[in-house]
Amino acid sequence: TPQSVAWMATEENDGILFYGEAIDSIYTRDNIYWLGFGDGESMQSRSATPGGDSDPEFTFVDVAHFEDEQWPLTSVMSDPEADFWMWDYFFPWDGEPTVSKTFILPTPGAVASGGDAVLTVHLQGSFISEVSPNHFVEVRLNGSQLGGARSWSGHEAYDLELEVPQSLLADGDNTVEITAQLASGLDFDEFYLDAFDLRYRRSYTAADNRLAGTTDGGGEITISGFTEGDISVFDLRDPKKPILLTGTQINDAGGTFSVRFSAGGGSLPFLATTVGAALEPARVVADFSSDL
């Protein structure tokens, strides 16, 4: 069912801005928006002027999701609505009993302290055997092994949750190595990688002139790392109806920019971006009425 999406005009009145949510569907990769004549629903605004009377927050907990849909695994799924798209496969056999593959997970702004991060590896079994368990896996992050070998059986999905010291994460790209080991008594085995989720603490530093996240509390926030000064901050508690925060303070430190604002009470999901970093639609096509 189509839903209304709040929008605002660009400063030069040569375009519109709205918040586009990623679609999660087994049927399509594209989210479709219809544009037409009319008033629509204008984006609202509210004041977020910082008062300077509270200590700013310096870090927040970010949850990054990584998924690449490459392999349709329809034969294993019993639920017709299940997410059958997998990222990669592991096929150890008696000629190659150990199979390792490497994946890159970026964590911009990761800080070196702040407790443990949590890496969740979403796996999917695709082979049933007389040996149980028959899937064995080990995970390494930036060369460090995360626990020992883990195992499960058959066609079951397996979410492997691993605690990771923040100090292991890079402020940038991380290397995750997954190793499959052939179980004793088997000629071969097979399972798939579906996706990763990584919960980690990061600084309020923009990457490519954008930062999205959720504040930890209700204090004042300073986001640095922008290369342009036309920074807008949006309240995303209702993603279809974002609210533009006004009264934000933008600081120019010799060509690098930051923005400071009050998060108000409670946690606040937000997006801070420059106009140039706003994403454009993949394509725009005319919607002609059918003559059927």
C-alpha positions as CSV (number, residue, x, y, z in Angstrom):
1,T,0.0,0.0,0.0
2,P,1.5,3.4,-1.0
3,Q,2.4,5.6,2.0
4,S,2.9,9.4,2.1
5,V,6.5,10.6,2.5
6,A,7.3,14.0,3.9
7,W,9.5,16.2,1.7
8,M,11.2,19.6,1.5
9,A,12.5,21.8,-1.3
10,T,16.2,22.3,-1.8
11,E,17.6,25.8,-1.1
12,E,17.6,26.7,-4.8
13,N,14.2,25.2,-5.4
14,D,15.7,22.9,-8.0
15,G,14.9,19.6,-6.3
16,I,13.2,17.9,-3.4
17,L,14.7,16.1,-0.4
18,F,13.1,13.1,1.4
19,Y,14.4,10.2,3.4
20,G,14.5,7.0,1.4
21,E,14.3,3.7,3.4
22,A,16.1,0.7,2.0
23,I,13.8,-2.1,1.0
24,D,14.2,-5.6,2.4
25,S,12.4,-8.0,0.0
26,I,13.0,-11.3,-1.7
27,Y,11.2,-10.1,-4.7
28,T,12.9,-6.8,-5.7
29,R,16.0,-4.7,-4.9
30,D,14.3,-1.5,-5.7
31,N,12.1,0.8,-3.6
32,I,9.7,2.8,-5.8
33,Y,8.5,6.4,-5.1
34,W,5.8,8.1,-7.1
35,L,6.0,11.9,-7.7
36,G,3.0,13.9,-8.8
37,F,1.4,17.3,-8.7
38,G,0.0,18.5,-5.5
39,D,1.0,19.9,-2.1
40,G,2.0,16.5,-0.6
41,E,3.2,16.5,2.9
42,S,5.8,19.1,3.8
43,M,8.6,18.2,6.1
44,Q,8.2,19.7,9.6
45,S,11.0,21.4,11.6
46,R,11.8,21.9,15.3
47,S,14.5,23.7,17.3
48,A,17.5,21.8,18.4
49,T,19.6,24.9,19.5
50,P,22.4,23.7,21.8
51,G,22.5,25.5,25.2
52,G,26.1,24.6,26.1
53,D,25.0,23.7,29.6
54,S,25.7,19.9,29.3
55,D,28.7,17.8,28.4
56,P,28.5,16.6,24.8
57,E,28.3,12.9,23.9
58,F,31.4,11.7,22.1
59,T,30.5,8.2,21.0
60,F,27.4,6.1,20.3
61,V,26.6,2.5,19.5
62,D,26.2,1.8,15.8
63,V,24.7,-1.3,14.2
64,A,26.0,-2.0,10.8
65,H,24.5,-4.7,8.5
66,F,26.4,-6.3,5.7
67,E,24.7,-8.5,3.1
68,D,25.4,-9.3,-0.6
69,E,22.7,-11.4,-2.3
70,Q,24.4,-13.7,-4.8
71,W,23.1,-17.2,-4.5
72,P,19.4,-18.2,-4.5
73,L,19.0,-21.1,-2.1
74,T,15.3,-21.9,-2.7
75,S,15.7,-25.7,-2.4
76,V,16.7,-25.5,1.3
77,M,13.9,-23.2,2.5
78,S,10.5,-24.5,3.7
79,D,9.0,-21.1,4.2
80,P,8.0,-19.5,0.9
81,E,8.6,-16.0,2.4
82,A,12.0,-16.8,3.7
83,D,15.1,-14.8,2.7
84,F,16.6,-17.4,0.3
85,W,19.4,-15.1,-1.0
86,M,22.9,-16.0,0.2
87,W,26.2,-14.2,0.0
88,D,28.7,-17.0,-0.4
89,Y,29.1,-20.8,0.0
90,F,31.6,-23.2,1.8
91,F,32.2,-26.6,0.3
92,P,34.9,-28.5,2.2
93,W,35.6,-32.0,0.8
94,D,38.2,-34.8,1.4
95,G,40.4,-33.2,-1.3
96,E,40.2,-29.8,0.4
97,P,39.1,-30.3,4.0
98,T,39.7,-26.7,5.0
99,V,38.1,-23.8,3.1
100,S,38.7,-20.2,4.1
101,K,37.1,-17.0,2.6
102,T,37.7,-13.4,3.5
103,F,35.2,-10.5,3.7
104,I,35.7,-6.8,4.2
105,L,33.5,-5.0,6.8
106,P,34.0,-1.2,7.1
107,T,33.6,0.3,10.5
108,P,34.2,4.1,10.0
109,G,34.8,6.0,13.3
110,A,35.4,2.9,15.4
111,V,37.0,3.8,18.7
112,A,39.6,1.8,20.5
113,S,37.9,1.5,23.8
114,G,34.4,1.2,25.2
115,G,33.9,-2.5,26.0
116,D,33.1,-5.2,23.5
117,A,31.6,-5.0,20.1
118,V,29.4,-7.9,18.9
119,L,29.8,-9.5,15.5
120,T,26.9,-11.8,14.4
121,V,27.6,-14.1,11.5
122,H,24.4,-15.4,9.9
123,L,25.0,-18.9,8.4
124,Q,22.7,-21.3,6.6
125,G,23.2,-25.1,6.5
126,S,22.4,-26.8,3.2
127,F,23.4,-30.4,3.7
128,I,22.0,-33.2,5.9
129,S,24.3,-36.1,6.7
130,E,24.5,-39.1,9.1
131,V,27.2,-37.2,11.0
132,S,25.9,-34.7,13.5
133,P,27.0,-32.0,13.9
134,N,28.3,-31.7,10.3
135,H,29.0,-28.0,9.9
136,F,32.2,-26.7,11.6
137,V,33.3,-23.1,11.3
138,E,35.9,-20.7,12.8
139,V,36.0,-16.9,12.5
140,R,38.9,-14.5,12.6
141,L,38.8,-10.7,12.7
142,N,41.8,-8.8,11.5
143,G,43.9,-12.0,12.1
144,S,42.6,-12.7,15.6
145,Q,40.6,-15.8,16.2
146,L,37.2,-15.2,17.9
147,G,36.7,-18.3,20.1
148,G,37.1,-21.8,18.9
149,A,35.3,-23.9,16.3
150,R,31.5,-23.7,16.4
151,S,29.2,-26.3,14.9
152,W,25.6,-27.0,13.9
153,S,23.7,-29.5,11.7
154,G,21.6,-30.0,8.6
155,H,19.4,-27.4,6.9
156,E,19.2,-25.2,10.0
157,A,20.1,-21.5,10.0
158,Y,22.8,-20.6,12.6
159,D,23.4,-17.1,14.0
160,L,27.0,-17.1,15.4
161,E,27.3,-14.3,17.9
162,L,30.8,-13.3,18.9
163,E,32.0,-10.7,21.4
164,V,34.8,-8.6,19.9
165,P,37.1,-6.2,21.8
166,Q,36.7,-2.7,20.4
167,S,40.5,-2.5,20.2
168,L,40.4,-5.2,17.4
169,L,38.3,-2.9,15.1
170,A,39.9,-0.6,12.7
171,D,38.7,2.9,11.9
172,G,38.1,1.8,8.3
173,D,38.1,-1.6,6.7
174,N,38.2,-4.9,8.7
175,T,39.0,-8.3,7.4
176,V,36.7,-11.2,8.5
177,E,38.0,-14.7,7.6
178,I,35.5,-17.6,7.8
179,T,37.0,-21.1,7.8
180,A,35.0,-24.3,7.2
181,Q,36.4,-27.6,8.5
182,L,35.3,-30.9,7.1
183,A,33.8,-33.1,9.9
184,S,35.4,-36.5,10.6
185,G,33.6,-39.2,8.7
186,L,32.3,-37.1,5.8
187,D,33.4,-36.9,2.2
188,F,32.1,-33.4,1.8
189,D,29.9,-30.7,3.5
190,E,28.2,-27.5,2.4
191,F,26.8,-24.4,4.1
192,Y,26.3,-20.7,3.2
193,L,27.0,-17.3,4.5
194,D,23.9,-15.0,4.6
195,A,25.0,-11.8,6.2
196,F,26.9,-10.0,9.0
197,D,25.7,-7.7,11.8
198,L,28.2,-5.7,13.7
199,R,27.3,-3.7,16.8
200,Y,30.2,-1.4,17.8
201,R,31.0,1.9,19.4
202,R,31.9,4.8,17.1
203,S,32.7,8.4,17.3
204,Y,30.5,11.2,16.0
205,T,32.5,11.6,12.9
206,A,31.0,11.8,9.4
207,A,32.1,9.5,6.6
208,D,31.8,11.0,3.1
209,N,29.9,13.9,4.6
210,R,27.2,11.8,6.1
211,L,26.5,10.2,9.5
212,A,23.4,8.2,10.6
213,G,22.9,6.7,14.0
214,T,21.1,6.9,17.3
215,T,22.3,9.0,20.2
216,D,22.8,7.2,23.5
217,G,21.1,9.8,25.6
218,G,19.5,13.3,25.5
219,G,22.6,15.5,25.7
220,E,24.3,17.7,23.1
221,I,26.0,16.2,20.1
222,T,28.9,17.5,18.0
223,I,29.5,15.7,14.7
224,S,32.8,16.5,13.0
225,G,34.5,15.4,9.8
226,F,32.5,17.3,7.2
227,T,34.4,19.0,4.3
228,E,31.4,21.3,3.4
229,G,29.5,23.6,5.7
230,D,25.9,23.2,4.4
231,I,25.1,20.5,7.0
232,S,21.5,19.5,7.7
233,V,20.4,17.3,10.6
234,F,17.2,15.3,10.6
235,D,15.2,13.6,13.4
236,L,14.4,10.1,12.1
237,R,12.0,8.8,14.8
238,D,9.5,8.5,12.0
239,P,11.6,7.8,8.9
240,K,8.7,8.5,6.5
241,K,8.2,11.9,8.2
242,P,11.7,13.2,9.2
243,I,11.9,16.5,11.0
244,L,14.5,19.1,10.1
245,L,16.4,20.3,13.2
246,T,16.9,24.1,13.2
247,G,19.2,26.2,15.3
248,T,22.1,23.9,14.8
249,Q,25.6,25.4,15.2
250,I,28.0,24.9,12.4
251,N,31.7,25.5,13.1
252,D,34.4,26.0,10.5
253,A,37.9,24.9,11.6
254,G,40.0,25.9,8.7
255,G,38.2,23.9,6.0
256,T,36.8,21.1,8.1
257,F,33.3,21.6,9.5
258,S,31.3,20.3,12.5
259,V,27.7,20.7,13.6
260,R,26.4,20.8,17.2
261,F,22.8,20.3,18.3
262,S,20.7,19.3,21.2
263,A,19.3,15.8,21.0
264,G,16.5,16.6,23.4
265,G,15.2,14.0,25.8
266,G,15.9,10.3,25.3
267,S,17.7,8.6,22.4
268,L,17.4,10.2,19.0
269,P,17.8,8.4,15.6
270,F,19.3,11.0,13.3
271,L,20.9,11.7,9.9
272,A,23.4,14.5,9.4
273,T,24.4,15.2,5.8
274,T,25.6,17.9,3.4
275,V,23.5,18.6,0.3
276,G,26.2,17.2,-1.9
277,A,26.2,13.9,0.0
278,A,22.5,13.4,-0.4
279,L,21.9,10.3,-2.5
280,E,20.1,10.5,-5.8
281,P,17.5,8.0,-7.2
282,A,18.9,5.1,-9.2
283,R,16.7,6.3,-12.1
284,V,13.7,8.5,-12.8
285,V,11.1,7.5,-15.4
286,A,7.8,8.9,-16.5
287,D,4.8,7.0,-15.2
288,F,2.4,6.7,-18.2
289,S,-1.2,5.6,-17.6
290,S,-2.0,2.2,-19.2
291,D,-4.4,2.2,-22.2
292,L,-5.6,-1.4,-21.5
